[in-house]
Amino acid sequence: MTTAELLEPLARLRTDEIVVTAMSTVRPWGRLSDHDLDFASADSAMGHTADLALGLALAQPDRRVVCLNGDGSMMMTLGTLATIIESGAKNLVLFVIDNGTYEITGNQKVPAAGVVDWAAMAAAAGFWRTYRFDDAAAYAMTIGEILAGEGPVFVQVKVERGNARPISRSQIEEARYLKTSMATWSRQMRATLMEDNS
Amino acid sequence: MKKEEPVEQVPVPQAALAIEALESLGATHVVGLPDNGHAALYELLETHPSIATIPVTREGEAWAIASGLWVGGKRPVLAIQNCGLLESGDGLRGTTMRMRVPLLCFISYRGFDKMSANGIEPSLDVDPEELTREDLDSAALLLEPTLRVWGVPFYRYDSDDDAALVMEAWQQAEREERPVALLMTRGLRAGDVAPRPR
């Protein structure tokens, strides 16, 4: 499955969910979506995407939060799987894009790539809804189910490695959510969410 | 702001008063990894009607979760131990600092008593030999220098008189859009304040 085959079905179904991207999904998602509730966990703290998404989910329990995390990133904070379960968040959908490499630094191998069973690890941590895909068609048929119902949901998706390069936050970036600093985007998103909640 | 009498002669500060201060500033969540110094705080918060606790598996998650909570419109507070701060550096840098999240942080000052008993004040000019001494806690020696170098304002919280620091530190965090730390030099005890009726 390619990154595009992962993201395009999600983009078609996405309505008012918060979507948090990381690493290899940041730019491709930014080409598919121009939404005030997209958040790029980029040029930030490596490995701290799922936990940041959890914070958003806990703050906005009536809104689904979709986190597109990388396998390398997830490996850095495996304990977050337990933290998510302990928190009781029911609105978080956590994807792990399993391409086996640290793509944006040149495709170095993630430890135990191809051996680690992410969906099984999530199930063992307490996720009662887990999915595993390596076929684009099966994934596209199931994405609607993934986004519905009570979570937290864990989705392992085997994706072909790409050639994403390090991500910047600057005006030269194509995606709107990369054209400003994290601080500026965070404030804008906070204002949007607080206005929506009022 | 600070008194002069030796802190050893003053009762250990009460968690109940700290919690009253958190209520006054409208805190919604306390995020952290429970430790000896904060045990009374977490115990009292277990049944708190308006402040939720989010336990993490490692302190780096706490910064990211708190930052996500803030973007989502909430008012989180952090409570971790000094060695947890040292462990979590990039989580702090890449989320809370990079996003300019105004965040009040309680940090237990493990080893403060040993440092004081030896008449040592923390210094940026770290003595490698002191870091290895059996009668000193290296986490205590490194806490204030680390915060100073990282530009995180901090204040020592020694007694119940310092409960007022909670609001002051939070207001500073809001004003300056950055984390501000209260260093719990002696931990917290549950306290004599009447427990909240359930």
Interface residues (C-beta under 8 A of the other chain):
Chain A: F39 D43 S44 A45 M46 G47 H48 T49 D51 L52 A53 L54 G55 L56 A57 L58 A59 Q60 T77 G79 T80 A82 T83 E86 S87 S181 M182 A183 S186 R187 M189 R190 L193 M194 N197
Chain B: H29 V31 A52 I54 P55 V56 T57 R58 G60 E61 W63 A64 I65 A66 S67 G68 L69 W70 V71 G72 G73 K74 P76 D90 G91 R93 G94 T95 R98 M99 R100 V101 E177
